[in-house]
Amino acid sequence: MKLKEISKIVGGELYGDGEIEIKGVSSIRDAKEGEIAFLFRKSYVEAAKSTKASALIVSEDIRMKEELNVRNIIVTKDPLGAYLKVADLFKEVEKGEAFVSPLAYLCEDVEIGENVKIYPFVYIGEKSRIENGVTIYPFVHIGKSVFIGENTKIHPHVTVYDGVTIGKRVIVHSGTVLGSDGFGYVWNGKEHVKIPQLGTVEIEDDVEIGANVTIDRAALGRTVIGKGTKIDNLVQIGHNVKVGENSIIVAQVGIGGSAEIGKRVIIAGQAGIRDHVKIGDDVKIGGQSGVTKDVRAGSEVMGTPHMDHREWARLNVYLKQLPELFSRVKDLEEKIKRGENK
């Protein structure tokens, strides 16, 4: 693709030779001749001076024309948005005709749509329905009465338990388990008695679920992951949890049973959410926080137990001063003791 064509797609201002051919996209340090790279921050200017990239896309606030030796530059207001567009142009698209491998095992009454790809060693249980354009990679287990929506992609070694519903354009990465039993027990005085987990899991459209995520089925009703939500690797979501649309859940987060997470919520890595807690829309929860009670919409919280992030920041300042304060208090005690002994 010619550089001038890329410039039109990203809506940038082109300086240099628009006729050069761009064959791929790469980082500033790894780029080769024929590739285009991106400069998002001024801190990377020095690295950009020695790049082998044939062209750069840069932000308006970086005066690259004066600072760099690269002749071919596209200047844009939104380099990150430009990156998304260009990366999409050059991403590898899986090709090939639809197929169902003879080494896959499909039970009776399984419905398969058009343009479906089912790789070897896939198991699909009875009465499951696979819609158009779905790709299921090797060693995936699909239980009975499962629904998988159009253009969804299930990567290797995923387990989908009976009765789970997965929407359209969902991506499920390797090792994830959808619909395993919720962790529910009652102590009868002698032993822990398991509570039957009779509900299901519903994954709505355009969700992406990382590797080795576990989402438990509801005891009754549904565990729901809302439309457009993105879940990082190694996340645990308990039974009957409701996650709103377009939320972000980062790696190693744990969400207790029956918690309700609002829309557009961001939960940073290793945070823990107590069971039955309600998190309002547009909340931001800092990494390693422990959320023990409801959080109102629009809040930014941090710490364990959670508090307003500004209060948490002040407490951390005080915490750093504790050794000095302890020493001063000890000195005062010694002075008081010396005064009493006179």
Secondary structure, 3 states (H helix, E strand, C coil): CEHHHHHHHHCCEEECCCCCECCEECCCCCCCCCEEEEECCHHHHHHHHCCCCCEEEEECCCCHHHHCCCCCEEEECCHHHHHHHHHHHHCCCCCCCCEECCCCEECCCCEECCCCEECCCCEECCCCEECCCCEECCCCEECCCCEECCCCEECCCCEECCCCEECCCCEECCCCEEEECCCCEEECCCCEEECCCCCEEEECCCCEECCCCEEECCCCCEEEECCCCEECCCCEECCCCEECCCCEECCCCEECCCCEECCCCEECCCCEECCCCEECCCCEECCCCEECCCECCCCEEECCCCEEHHHHHHHHHHHHHHHHHHHHHHHHHHHHHHHHCC
